[in-house]
């Protein structure tokens, strides 16, 4: 299988462990990740908050390059994924927008391809059976809270993926790896990512609620499929603990890090030493390292 | 019998309301004020108005108040409201549209730091083709006056080798710059 791969800006910097894990896992599954040559930023929330045309055009350029190869785009960042879907929809429903966008990008984007998120890719395109075949080490004893966040599943009219209130696809993958998924109610609560810099106090409150619920539900760690959620939840964890006088010490993994670990890759190969919340003691305690 | 205009604000803001509806594709008159959006909104607690109130104010023609509201700047676009709305209103996109129009019409920005962050972020994309984190931090900190913003976490990022002090310049950055140029032309042409 071959699919276009759009890392997005985070995966080359703050989300490098996700990038490394995706590449290793894809190779093991026999998937060719064709990285979109010379891709540009999706514009993230600043683009769609500033203009109605800009976010569509920025994403259309990347989508057009993949469309020329006849490929759909795997977008491991939930924010990029959501913005790409919005661009596909706009180009397909608004003739005037499509003309303006194509004029701006100097390409003829027809809107025939689409974006796929990482959980959707593993669950729907690869399948649990194929993943299970590659498992070398069961992640027994690891209690995982699957955190889908907002943009992977919402709004459902756009993503058409899983369930916006109680999604299950990531849980099924984690279960297949031999880990124990916990039942908890904050799977799709917002972590406030977009306000991380301009309104940091919001992040402390929202992430505190998420970690406090995960801890009360018995989780050792969280798993996400978004570098924005992952960064936001780990980067401010120390400040959150200080602000609310609590202790979490809870790493947040990307889904492919856990898949990679069960495929037999070492934590170092998967970039697990690059977390803001150290993964070392948990990996040692569960005898994964 | 001739109808009496019971709400003069509604009459006065007719053209602005129709511009909002045309650009957002959201018909606020469909809303029956159940409040589900407000109940699930993660930022209502720090905002002046809830999403339900924003829609109600538009129904009443209070466009000036809406354009000055902090809610349209604080909305993080999580999509809870839209996902749960029994009338299927795309409120995040309504907020995006209100934010864009509010700036175009010259209303005061209720949450300056959000605006400065967005603008600084996009500047780095416009010139390099991608997000340039170190550049964003420098621009945001100097323009917002929050000189120490991010300095608590920056050493950790550097130590882990996650943030580069240099930008990654894509080859097609002229194409990206052209997208921004077209956007400005359209804003001017409007």
Interface residues (C-beta under 8 A of the other chain):
Chain A: X9 X12 X13 X14 X16 X38 X39 X40 X41 X43 X44 X45 X46 X47 X48 X49 X50 X51 X52 X53 X54 X57 X58 X61 X100 X103 X104 X105 X106 X150 X151 X154 X155 X156 X157 X164 X165 X189 X190 X192 X193 X194 X195 X197 X198 X199 X202 X206 X235 X236 X239 X274 X276
Chain B: X23 X42 X43 X46 X74 X76 X77 X78 X79 X80 X82 X83 X88 X90 X92 X96 X97 X99 X100 X103 X111 X113 X114 X116 X117 X118 X119 X121 X122 X125 X129 X130 X131 X133 X140 X144 X149 X150 X152 X153 X156 X157 X160 X161 X162 X163 X164 X168 X170 X171 X172 X173 X175 X176 X178 X179 X180 X182 X183 X186 X187
